[in-house]
Amino acid sequence: DTGVSQNPRHKITKRGQNVTFRCDPISEHNRLYWYRQTLGQGPEFLTYFQNEAQLEKSRLLSDRFSAERPKGSFSTLEIQRTEQGDSAMYLCASSLTGVASYNSPLHFGNGTRLTVT
Amino acid sequence: GDSVTQMEGPVTLSEEAFLTINCTYTATGYPSLFWYVQYPGEGLQLLLKATKADDKGSNKGFEATYRKETTSFHLEKGSVQVSDSAVYFCALTDTGRRALTFGSGTRLQVQP
């Protein structure tokens, strides 16, 4: 178990630029989640995949955000035309399919910290 | 919608003191409740969980009891250690949902 891996660890970009983050889940996990965390707050749900299918998206996921998981393994999160309000820690988590969510706890990565200047 | 409210931190305690971190929730269905912990420089990790009313979750000396009548899931530990210094997040998943709803976190600082 090598854990959930996220790259890059830090990203600084200018307003208006596009950025892409990558998440490699634990290999046998078929569920993958993206969360966003701002300073002093808990993580907020963005979107969730089961295998390659994106099954749920939060209202927080505006049209400038897109997430993919093309082969049901790694996932990318792209933010187009970044804004200063996008500055946050972006967290990825993965889990196994279970009868109910409590049977398959989430394993989180260390996150990608985005700073938009 | 679902929400989780935690006591604000930081909570500063001396080693071997008793810890309580309050957590209350609002949910429309029958939620499962969780405590996650984030140690400095590390990712969030599950500390304990409870899936129905009156269940008690426990791990590493921490305990929390699912109280439906008070919609609470307070985290307790009888004797904290310096190594328990971290940010603690209360969270829930509601019926039929996969996503976790988190509280804002409570930072615990344990002094030797």
Interface residues (C-beta under 8 A of the other chain):
Chain A: G3 V4 R31 Y33 G40 Q41 G42 P43 E44 F45 Y48 L55 E56 S58 L91 A93 A100 S101 Y102 P105 L106 H107 F108 G109 N110 G111
Chain B: V4 S32 F34 G41 E42 G43 L44 Q45 L46 K49 T51 F89 A91 T93 R97 R98 A99 L100 T101 F102 G103 S104 G105
